[in-house]
Amino acid sequence: MVIRLNPSSGIPIYLQIVEQIRHSIEIGALVEGDQLPAIRTLAEELVVSPNTVVKAYDDLEQEGLIRLRHGAGAYVEKGNLAKSRLRRFREASVVVKETVRKLRSMGLSDDQSRRLFEAEWIEEAAAR
């Protein structure tokens, strides 16, 4: 598993770790039962504090994506929550692909489509 951190992104390091592991699970690069690197090992590889990795792993465990086993490490969870998230992600991926194809067939450029999507996203968020 490769995790690439960007310290200048403004996103906390632990969240970058969470997002990259979550994404690896969602796309199937990490599957049920896979063991994640040990906290110290990952901290050394990423040159971060072990507390940063602990925070990331705790967040992933709270989401139901991994399970921490004292003395045995962290594993991708076999529970329903992880399966449900993966299924929703794959279903959403199909919707996005269909939408991109439809927008291109309508003659919109990628930049126009992106701006349209972002504007709708902002409008929807503001309506909440």
Rosetta blueprint (number, residue, H / E / L):
1 M L
2 V L
3 I L
4 R L
5 L L
6 N L
7 P L
8 S L
9 S L
10 G L
11 I L
12 P L
13 I H
14 Y H
15 L H
16 Q H
17 I H
18 V H
19 E H
20 Q H
21 I H
22 R H
23 H H
24 S H
25 I H
26 E H
27 I L
28 G L
29 A L
30 L L
31 V L
32 E L
33 G L
34 D L
35 Q E
36 L L
37 P L
38 A L
39 I H
40 R H
41 T H
42 L H
43 A H
44 E H
45 E H
46 L H
47 V L
48 V L
49 S L
50 P H
51 N H
52 T H
53 V H
54 V H
55 K H
56 A H
57 Y H
58 D H
59 D H
60 L H
61 E H
62 Q H
63 E L
64 G L
65 L L
66 I E
67 R E
68 L E
69 R E
70 H L
71 G L
72 A L
73 G E
74 A E
75 Y E
76 V E
77 E L
78 K L
79 G L
80 N H
81 L H
82 A H
83 K H
84 S H
85 R H
86 L H
87 R H
88 R H
89 F H
90 R H
91 E H
92 A H
93 S H
94 V H
95 V H
96 V H
97 K H
98 E H
99 T H
100 V H
101 R H
102 K H
103 L H
104 R H
105 S H
106 M L
107 G L
108 L L
109 S L
110 D H
111 D H
112 Q H
113 S H
114 R H
115 R H
116 L H
117 F H
118 E H
119 A H
120 E H
121 W H
122 I H
123 E H
124 E H
125 A H
126 A H
127 A H
128 R L
